[in-house]
Amino acid sequence: MKLNRDSELLKVWGWNSHFQDQIDESKSESEIARVISTNKDIFQVQISETESVHARVSGNFRKESEISGLWPSVGDWVLLRNQKMDGEPIIDLILERKTLWLAK
């Protein structure tokens, strides 16, 4: 079961208009997921109430992150696309965070 953008479950997990407003029509086919753990370049993302999968960032995302310093963290909302060859989802975008904790 794919997460529906109108799902009550998403709202329980913290989804709101701040995140919804960041998705334009060009991204409407992307799947919404929430990062639940990270291990270097592999991210465990929750894609439904009962299912989580491993995902990686896209090559373009990796290049952009070298400039922006933005990398997926636990709690981030991300947009995924499925790889047709190996089936491993690819993170194309991190939705803008509402809050950010920085360590000193």
N, C-alpha and C positions, 0 to 999 in steps of 0.2 A: 504494500500500500504506500503510495507516494503521498507526501505531505501536501495537502491542499492549502492554498494561501488563505482560505477562509476558515480553516480548521480551528476548532476550539482548543485542540491540543497545542497548536502553535501559540495561541494566546496565553495558555498556561505556562509555556516555556519562555514567554516574554516578547513574542511577536506583536508589533503594533504598527501604526501608520508611519512611524519614523523609518522603519525598514521597508514596508510595502511601497512607500513613495519613491524609493531608490531603484525600483525595478521598472524599467521602461519596456516598451513592446518588443524591442530587439532581444530582450532577455526573458520574454514570457515563457519560452519552452524550457528554460533552465529549471533544475530541481532545487528547492530550498533544503538546506541542511544546517545542523548546528554542530560545531566542533566540540567533541566531548573529551578528546585526549590527543596529544601530539607526541611524536617520537621522531625527531629530526625532520625528515622530508615526508613522513607518512602521518596522515591525520585520520583519526577515527571520527566519523561523522554520523550523527543520528539522522536517519532519513524517514523513520516512521516511529510509531509508538513502541514497536517491538523489534525494529531492525536498525542496526548500525553497520557501516561498511568502512573499509579503508579507502582513502582518496589521496591523490597527489596534486600538487599545483601544476598549472600549465607552464610551458616554456616561456610564453609571453609574460605571465604573472611573475615568474622567477626573475626575469630581466627587469621588470618594473619595480620589483621589491628591492633590488640592489640600489635603486635611486631613492625610492620612497621610505625604505626601511620597514614597510608594512608586511607582516608575516602572520598567517593564521594562528590564533591563540584559542585556548579553551574558552568557550562561551560565545565565540564569534558566529554570526550568521553568514553563511557562504552560499554561493550559487554554483551548482555542479552541472557538468555535462557528462554523458556516458561515452566512454571510449568504445568504439565498435569492435576493435580487435580483441583486446584482453578483458574488456568489461569493467576495468577499474575506473571509477569516476574521477573526473578531473575538476579541481577547484579553479574556476575562472575569475571569481570576484569575491572579495570580502565586503559585505555591506558595512557602511560607515557605523562605527560604534557610537553608542550614546554616552558611554563613560569609559575612562581609561585609567588604569592604575599603573603608576610608574614606580619602580624601586629606586631608592637613592643609592 
